[in-house]
Structures are given as structure tokens and as C-alpha cells.
Amino acid sequence: MSISIHALSKSYNGMPVFQKVDLELEEGGIYCLLAPSGAGKTTLFRILMGLEQADKGEIKGIPRGPIAAVFQEDRLCPALTAQKNIQLVHPVIAGEDLLRELQALLPEESLDKPVCEFSGGMRRRVALIRAMLAPGQLLLMDEPFTGLDEDTRETAMEYVLNHRRGRTLLFTTHHVEEAKRLGATLIQWQERERNWKVNK
């Protein structure tokens, strides 16, 4: 089932964040929101996840069950290892299966260390792994490749493509080359109208 967003609007203190957003996300598609800071990308994600309410408009077709997400903040427990952080959310994933996933994006010598000793890019990779292993038919990723160098970003994007499992993916970025690498349909910000339009 596709996700339909119709006439969605949100304001804070009388100031519009976005207005009358109309989008259709086909099931299993990959979509990228391209917009400057302050355009409401994170707010839209929070509405899709049910963490905030829109002022007007409606959303239909959000899959039942959990939504996998990468937030702008990594939201990790700093005293725990990468493995323990992932098991907090996905307790059934363990042993060799989890080790294999971690080794895909992290150096092996880091796996026994708490994530407070990780660089920002390494913590970002843990957040990515956690989201890609999550259940649910919708993936929302807010600037998922921030803090990654060129080679690591390429590896991380390949990991996302290999682990998407046909799920609908909506992500944000400031870099159009990331959208192209993932084969995403571009949804671009229209400043005058304060909404997004699919770039056909």
C-alpha cells in the first residue's frame, strides 16, 4: 500500500513550517527529501512516526507496526557497546548474526568498546545498523550519512541498499549525490509555497 500525504500543514507559534504538502510514496520505493535546514524535514518525519500532530491535512497508508528510523541524533547509550545498544532494541538478534552485521560497517577492534569511545562517524554507523535490522515496512532516515568520510559513506550506502529488503525508504540529505547513489526519487523543497514536490 502506498503512503498518501494530503494537504499536510504544520506551524509553530503561528509561523508556518510547511503548508499543504501533497506526496504519494509508492510501496517499496526510495525517496529523498532535499531541502535546506529549517524546511521541516525532521518535523515531517516526527509526524509520520506519530511523535507530533499536523495542524491540518491527513496521512493514509502508514504500515502497521514499528517504523525503523535513523534520527539526526544517534540516540545511543554511551556506556554500552555497539552490540548491547542494538540488543536493547532488538533482543532476538545475537551471536554470529549480529557480529556479522557489525563487522560490515565497524572495525573489529571497536566491538568490545563502549560507544562513548567511538568517533561520530562510528556512532552513526551503529545507528544505521540498528535501523536496518529493525522490523517494519517503513524506513525513515534523517541525514543518515552525516559524519562519514567518502569511502565509509559509500560502504554505508551499499549496506542500506543490501538490507532494505524491499521496504519503503524515505530519507533526507543535503547532498544530491547520495540520493542518486541510492536511486531515490527526489522530493524537492519549494520555498515560495513552503512545501515539497516530486522532481519528475
Secondary structure as UniProt FT lines:
FT   STRAND          3..12
FT   TURN            13..14
FT   STRAND          15..25
FT   TURN            27..28
FT   STRAND          30..34
FT   TURN            37..38
FT   HELIX           41..48
FT   TURN            49..50
FT   STRAND          56..60
FT   STRAND          68..70
FT   TURN            78..79
FT   HELIX           82..89
FT   TURN            91..92
FT   HELIX           95..105
FT   HELIX           108..110
FT   TURN            111..112
FT   HELIX           115..117
FT   HELIX           120..133
FT   STRAND          138..142
FT   TURN            144..147
FT   HELIX           150..163
FT   TURN            165..166
FT   STRAND          168..173
FT   HELIX           176..181
FT   TURN            182..183
FT   STRAND          185..190
FT   TURN            191..194
FT   STRAND          195..198
//
